[in-house]
């Protein structure tokens, strides 16, 4: 389930298995100003994702919804 944040951003839980072609390694992180647990993540594919909560749970890998959505559009 996607939660619309406005301005083209949305939240989506990563409930799938963590070894899909759309799960990418986190290359770097940057805190989101004004949040307690928000981070911008730069992924190995070059996309940026927002993440909230403890990054230890991600184990260095997150779902890139942009790569996934691009693949679905080109089908």
Secondary structure, 3 states (H helix, E strand, C coil): CEEEEECCEEEECCCCCCCCCCEEEEEEEEECCCCCCEEEEEECCCCEEEEECCHHHHCCEEECHHHHHHHHHHC
